[in-house]
Amino acid sequence: MRRTTLAALSAPLLLLTTAGVAGAQEAKPPEPKCEEAATGGTAPLYDGKSASYMYDARFKPGPDLTSKELSDHTPQGVAWWKNWDGKGNNLLLVSTYGKGRAHIVGLDPKAGDKTVGTVDSEPRGDDTQQTHAGAIAVNEKWAFVDGPKTSGWHTIPKYSLSDLRAAMTAKSGSVSPAGGDRKVYGASFLTIDGSHLYAGKFSNKHRDWMYSYTIAGDGSLTLDRKADGNGLRWEVPQWMQGVAAADGRFLFSTSSGRKYRSNLYVTNKGETNLDRASVRCFRAPSMAEGITTTPNGEAYLLFESGSYKYNGASGNPAINVIKGVHRARLSTLTSLPGGKLYLGTLHCAEQEDFVGDDEIRIRVEDQNLGKSVKISEGDKKKIDKTVQFTGNASVKLYENDVEGDDYLGQQILKPGAKDGIMEFTKDGAKYRLSYKVA
């Protein structure tokens, strides 16, 4: 039920559209929101429903792993091996775990389903513990792989590229680790940028950390430290699966199981605080894993959903079943549109409920913005929240109701500096919300 009395919008609200905005944005880092707008229909180039407009406009299918590999192994990490054979040919290396030894699979990036070779990743000595092979990274001499856990530490074994080249040329065989494994905080995801290796830990409960290490000629890793002596680290999203670095940006891939979509984040590499890192984020198909970039400006995103564990052979299939990698032009990822949206004050000009206060829920990019706000006709309540958005920002208002929540309307804000007042007038209610886009 709703009232029919109209309360006029008072002039003071107009002053609140910009008052205190700069201070609020400095005091409270903006919360990243991922762009999720999609067709709702079947994806144009991959299995299942479309993940998002932004993903479909940027990515296309790349090489697949063979059905044989996917029948008993699960893809995890991906890395680019430039001029792997000394003849100008490049290779995508994919690390997989499964029945028997972990594998390093070489895919021809120019072919749809050509596997150049599959190499067993041998454990060290008499160690029978198998690695999850959750990540792989390559420089000019070494391949670094996520190794077995030991005494609460992650480990990074390294493999000589000359040994790997010989085994890959033979199209089979195995490689053994060189030297000792490096114990690290986390090695769930790895990437290399210049002389530095970045390695971090996956968490399904909270955000976690990624550390930086300098790579010596012999492949040994030395923790990079800040001026205060502590290790140099970056905050990373929950459910982190893969990382790549290019053009002053980090690319983070996250996923949380077969039932859910993945997300792809692009952040400012120079900022270690995730909320302050000018985050751009959009939804990707389910079960994204490692990500890598190439010197010629491409990005490759790997999926594990094509594995026998997730393709429907055992249990329900993933939302999107993808047998290998998708690729995109790197520039389309590092130049994503977006901005910061500050929401100032909510004013109830006419409330929706006839009895008691309205209980208003604000959703940005179809995600709740904090707790619901109790408000009565004529009242103003300070929202004082900033979010980072990708593409356009969708803002929706709902009034919580035991008989079914009432939708009060939507406003779409585009990137670009502006401020003003959004109006929501559906279902007889009249609400106004001040904002600033930067």
LUMMINU-209207 format. One line per 4 residues: number of its first residue (from 1); their letters; for each residue x, y, z of C-alpha. Coordinates in steps of 0.001 Angstrom, whole numbers, plus 500000, padded with zeros to 6 digits. Example, Ala and Ser with C-alpha at 12.3 -4.5 7.8 and 13.67 -1.06 7.14 Angstrom:
1) as) 512300/495500/507800 ~ 513670/498940/507140
END
This chain:
1) mrrt) 500000/500000/500000 ~ 501163/503553/499370 ~ 500411/507120/500384 ~ 499093/509750/498011
5) tlaa) 500499/512865/499702 ~ 503249/514629/497769 ~ 506114/516266/499618 ~ 508105/518830/497657
9) lsap) 511837/518413/497182 ~ 513565/520995/499320 ~ 516393/523157/498034 ~ 519023/521916/500537
13) llll) 519215/518583/498721 ~ 520604/520325/495676 ~ 523541/521487/497779 ~ 524274/517910/498806
17) ttag) 524995/516762/495263 ~ 528617/517868/495515 ~ 529144/518918/499136 ~ 531636/516637/500842
21) vaga) 532098/514427/497802 ~ 535858/514799/497494 ~ 536402/514151/501190 ~ 534125/511121/501140
25) qeak) 535907/509642/498150 ~ 539300/510079/499813 ~ 538159/508635/503153 ~ 536368/505591/501735
29) ppep) 538004/503723/498837 ~ 535514/502884/496078 ~ 534133/499357/496000 ~ 534647/497641/492608
33) kcee) 531486/496490/490801 ~ 531696/494121/487826 ~ 529731/494751/484633 ~ 527217/491916/484235
37) aatg) 524895/493129/481477 ~ 524260/490294/479010 ~ 521794/489243/476336 ~ 520404/486434/478474
41) gtap) 520574/484251/475385 ~ 523013/481738/473950 ~ 526601/482925/473586 ~ 527605/483573/469965
45) lydg) 530974/481766/469998 ~ 531049/479397/472980 ~ 528913/476877/474850 ~ 526073/478023/477095
49) ksas) 524557/481417/477774 ~ 526334/484688/477144 ~ 528515/485810/480059 ~ 528314/489544/479281
53) ymyd) 528188/491985/476395 ~ 531679/493196/477288 ~ 533156/489698/477178 ~ 531455/488696/473936
57) arfk) 532635/491881/472210 ~ 536278/491208/473108 ~ 537009/487488/473222 ~ 536903/484785/470588
61) pgpd) 537799/481081/470723 ~ 541469/480088/470715 ~ 543174/476678/470728 ~ 541519/473718/472479
65) ltsk) 543080/470866/474381 ~ 542479/467384/473012 ~ 539607/465228/474194 ~ 542207/462715/475384
69) elsd) 543899/465279/477639 ~ 540571/466494/479008 ~ 539401/462923/479669 ~ 541782/462547/482613
73) htpq) 543376/465965/483273 ~ 542119/469438/484226 ~ 543643/472678/482814 ~ 544944/475226/485346
77) gvaw) 547691/477601/484228 ~ 548723/479124/480904 ~ 551889/480895/479731 ~ 553317/482209/476459
81) wknw) 556617/480714/475247 ~ 558089/482995/472603 ~ 560152/481377/469819 ~ 560105/478090/471676
85) dgkg) 561823/476084/468923 ~ 564343/478704/467763 ~ 562531/478886/464416 ~ 560230/481793/465231
89) nnll) 557300/479662/466373 ~ 555469/480443/469594 ~ 553736/478095/472008 ~ 551007/478285/474599
93) lvst) 551978/476193/477618 ~ 549070/474824/479665 ~ 549622/473123/483029 ~ 547141/470361/483910
97) ygkg) 546633/468018/486858 ~ 544815/464707/486993 ~ 545287/460975/486901 ~ 548995/460210/487083
101) rahi) 551573/462949/486620 ~ 550786/466605/486100 ~ 551279/467692/482492 ~ 552716/470638/480616
105) vgld) 550873/470767/477294 ~ 552139/472765/474311 ~ 549386/474253/472115 ~ 549956/475879/468738
109) pkag) 548350/479345/469119 ~ 547740/479527/465361 ~ 545757/476271/465181 ~ 542384/475408/466634
113) dktv) 543222/472089/468229 ~ 546864/471251/467502 ~ 548855/469916/470447 ~ 552588/470169/469742
117) gtvd) 553531/467971/472699 ~ 552515/466761/476159 ~ 555197/466468/478835 ~ 554983/464831/482265
121) sepr) 556000/467050/485182 ~ 558036/464752/487410 ~ 558098/465124/491208 ~ 561424/465695/492927
125) gddt) 563427/462571/493722 ~ 561394/459963/495578 ~ 558604/462416/496400 ~ 555255/460908/495420
129) qqth) 553178/464012/496176 ~ 551611/465351/492991 ~ 551323/469035/492222 ~ 548014/470727/491476
133) agai) 549904/472548/488696 ~ 547687/475543/489392 ~ 549881/478019/487524 ~ 552793/478307/485109
137) avne) 555028/481245/484114 ~ 557924/481416/481650 ~ 560940/483682/481114 ~ 563920/483255/478769
141) kwaf) 565433/480270/480620 ~ 562924/478792/483042 ~ 559384/477563/483437 ~ 558038/478115/486970
145) vdgp) 555114/475954/488114 ~ 552872/475810/491179 ~ 554329/472907/493186 ~ 553219/470688/496093
149) ktsg) 552382/472294/499441 ~ 554795/471674/502312 ~ 554409/472585/506000 ~ 551889/475323/505228
153) whti) 553997/476864/502445 ~ 553368/476874/498726 ~ 556341/475911/496567 ~ 557582/476935/493128
157) pkys) 559748/474378/491316 ~ 561490/475486/488128 ~ 562178/473573/484934 ~ 564902/474275/482404
161) lsdl) 563453/475418/479093 ~ 566151/473478/477270 ~ 564927/470282/478968 ~ 561319/471206/478277
165) raam) 562137/471972/474640 ~ 563727/468560/474164 ~ 560757/466766/475714 ~ 558259/468877/473761
169) taks) 560093/468230/470492 ~ 559852/464507/471214 ~ 556103/465105/471696 ~ 556232/463152/474959
173) gsvs) 558632/462379/477777 ~ 559106/464152/481082 ~ 560960/466965/482808 ~ 562297/467105/486357
177) pagg) 562746/470189/488557 ~ 566124/471928/488543 ~ 567652/473008/491837 ~ 565600/473425/494987
181) drkv) 561956/474474/495200 ~ 561279/478008/496423 ~ 558935/478178/499421 ~ 556533/481113/499060
185) ygas) 553379/482526/500652 ~ 551279/481523/497653 ~ 551713/480073/494162 ~ 548080/479534/493169
189) flti) 548660/481945/490269 ~ 551883/483136/488631 ~ 553064/485584/486008 ~ 556325/487190/484926
193) dgsh) 556871/490807/483928 ~ 560458/491674/483049 ~ 562783/490331/485751 ~ 560016/489879/488317
197) lyag) 557774/486925/489084 ~ 554421/487577/490761 ~ 552937/484794/492889 ~ 549854/484800/495116
201) kfsn) 547372/482723/497054 ~ 543807/481694/496181 ~ 541147/482141/498875 ~ 537451/481297/498694
205) khrd) 536744/483226/501915 ~ 538302/486671/501476 ~ 540693/488763/499458 ~ 544316/487639/499660
209) wmys) 547834/488667/498642 ~ 550282/488435/495755 ~ 554034/488968/496255 ~ 556803/490002/493873
213) ytia) 560159/488226/493451 ~ 563267/489115/491445 ~ 564422/486293/489156 ~ 568172/485609/489061
217) gdgs) 569945/484036/486098 ~ 569963/480653/487818 ~ 566201/480870/488362 ~ 566408/481585/492088
221) ltld) 563768/483952/493475 ~ 564438/486816/495903 ~ 561501/488483/497626 ~ 561134/492141/496634
225) rkad) 560868/494342/499710 ~ 559441/497742/500517 ~ 561468/500453/502234 ~ 560252/499204/505627
229) gngl) 561646/495729/504955 ~ 558307/494005/504479 ~ 557608/492060/501312 ~ 556107/493993/498398
233) rwev) 552585/492687/497939 ~ 549313/493435/496137 ~ 545785/492837/497374 ~ 543925/490459/495038
237) pqwm) 540234/489519/494724 ~ 538538/486578/496380 ~ 538418/483442/494181 ~ 541581/484513/492323
241) qgva) 542690/482010/489664 ~ 545058/483727/487240 ~ 547170/486852/486733 ~ 548953/488550/483840
245) aadg) 550871/491830/483641 ~ 551113/494192/480669 ~ 551092/497904/479827 ~ 551179/498978/483474
249) rflf) 548143/496841/484297 ~ 547385/493594/486069 ~ 544737/491281/484646 ~ 543094/489077/487293
253) stss) 540764/486164/486530 ~ 538459/484848/489260 ~ 535974/481979/489368 ~ 534043/480099/492039
257) grky) 532823/476847/490558 ~ 530746/475315/487799 ~ 527488/477000/488860 ~ 528770/480571/488687
261) rsnl) 530212/483013/486182 ~ 533810/484164/486307 ~ 535066/487741/486472 ~ 537944/489458/484706
265) yvtn) 539566/492398/486519 ~ 541957/494984/485088 ~ 543830/497098/487656 ~ 546535/499738/487910
269) kget) 549778/497793/488514 ~ 551281/500675/490470 ~ 548582/500527/493192 ~ 548763/497719/495768
273) nldr) 545373/498476/497387 ~ 542708/496800/495248 ~ 540016/499372/496052 ~ 542272/502216/494890
277) asvr) 543604/500471/491778 ~ 541180/502007/489222 ~ 539511/498632/488853 ~ 537630/497682/485714
281) cfra) 535773/494381/485860 ~ 533316/492397/483762 ~ 531736/488974/483821 ~ 533297/486062/481920
285) psma) 532189/482464/481262 ~ 532278/479983/484143 ~ 535463/478362/485462 ~ 538128/480741/484124
289) egit) 541636/479812/485241 ~ 545023/481195/484161 ~ 545565/484193/481914 ~ 548615/485292/479928
293) ttpn) 549616/488064/477530 ~ 551911/488143/474509 ~ 554494/490632/473173 ~ 552330/491209/470095
297) geay) 549396/492485/472150 ~ 547118/489511/472752 ~ 545642/488006/475917 ~ 544717/484339/476383
301) llfe) 542248/483210/479052 ~ 542163/479508/479995 ~ 539141/477537/481251 ~ 538942/474275/483214
305) sgsy) 535285/473562/482388 ~ 536191/471286/479470 ~ 537699/468745/481869 ~ 535988/465399/482542
309) kyng) 535326/466725/486059 ~ 533112/469596/484856 ~ 531878/468857/481314 ~ 528962/466667/482399
313) asgn) 530813/463349/482314 ~ 530780/463413/486124 ~ 528037/465468/487772 ~ 526291/468481/486320
317) pain) 528122/470377/483576 ~ 529453/473890/484092 ~ 527327/476817/482880 ~ 529796/477238/480014
321) vikg) 531857/474232/478895 ~ 535018/475487/477157 ~ 537764/473079/476060 ~ 540708/475451/475983
325) vhra) 541509/479151/475764 ~ 539807/482290/474493 ~ 541817/485206/473155 ~ 541385/488971/472919
329) rlst) 543330/492012/471795 ~ 545087/493272/474901 ~ 544256/496905/474114 ~ 540523/496142/474376
333) ltsl) 541097/495034/477979 ~ 543533/497681/479215 ~ 541399/500575/477905 ~ 538015/499602/479346
337) pggk) 535596/502516/479886 ~ 534351/503206/483386 ~ 534769/505484/486370 ~ 533876/506208/489970
341) lylg) 530297/506778/491085 ~ 529643/508571/494364 ~ 526121/508331/495801 ~ 525380/511183/498184
345) tlhc) 521915/511646/499713 ~ 518621/509807/499246 ~ 515506/511991/499560 ~ 512002/510566/499936
349) aeqe) 509653/513035/498233 ~ 506734/510578/498384 ~ 506962/507252/500117 ~ 505701/503977/498717
353) dfvg) 504284/502316/501850 ~ 501045/503575/503416 ~ 501952/502407/506929 ~ 505402/502718/508495
357) ddei) 508701/503667/506900 ~ 509830/502626/503467 ~ 512788/500258/503402 ~ 514815/501159/500317
361) rirv) 517401/498899/498719 ~ 519923/500436/496311 ~ 521524/498187/493700 ~ 524495/499216/491554
365) edqn) 525311/496885/488664 ~ 522657/494531/490086 ~ 524568/494190/493360 ~ 523244/495452/496686
369) lgks) 524941/498607/497941 ~ 525141/497950/501674 ~ 522118/497540/503933 ~ 518604/498736/503168
373) vkis) 517736/502294/504202 ~ 514681/502990/506389 ~ 513189/506321/505396 ~ 509876/508169/505672
377) egdk) 508267/510841/503531 ~ 510210/514104/503535 ~ 513327/512536/505062 ~ 516839/512612/503663
381) kkid) 519346/509870/504406 ~ 523040/510054/503654 ~ 524305/507164/501515 ~ 527919/508347/501194
385) ktvq) 529274/505429/499158 ~ 531596/505281/496177 ~ 531862/502435/493684 ~ 534087/501792/490694
389) ftgn) 532186/500719/487603 ~ 532995/499373/484150 ~ 531110/500432/481036 ~ 527933/502210/482158
393) asvk) 526684/502262/485754 ~ 523196/500894/486423 ~ 521472/502181/489583 ~ 518175/500605/490682
397) lyen) 515897/501266/493656 ~ 513623/498722/495351 ~ 511246/499016/498295 ~ 511363/495889/500453
401) dveg) 507874/494456/500935 ~ 506600/491250/502528 ~ 504223/490865/499581 ~ 507096/491144/497107
405) ddyl) 509673/493885/496669 ~ 508514/496886/494635 ~ 510753/498031/491795 ~ 511027/501821/491839
409) gqqi) 513041/502357/488670 ~ 516482/502436/487099 ~ 518944/505088/485960 ~ 521923/504484/483651
413) lkpg) 524995/506682/484069 ~ 527758/506825/481461 ~ 531463/507493/482140 ~ 532521/511129/482186
417) akdg) 532645/513849/484831 ~ 529162/514922/485879 ~ 526962/515347/488931 ~ 523268/515753/489562
421) imef) 520151/514073/490931 ~ 518605/510818/489750 ~ 514826/510476/490055 ~ 512907/507249/490699
425) tkdg) 509132/507564/490331 ~ 507683/504113/489659 ~ 504833/502521/491622 ~ 503692/505893/492961
429) akyr) 506842/506548/494973 ~ 509078/509566/494364 ~ 512733/509284/495330 ~ 515732/511383/494428
433) lsyk) 519356/510368/494835 ~ 522288/512750/494435 ~ 525387/511500/492624 ~ 528751/512426/491169
437) va) 530609/510577/488412 ~ 534378/511012/488097
END
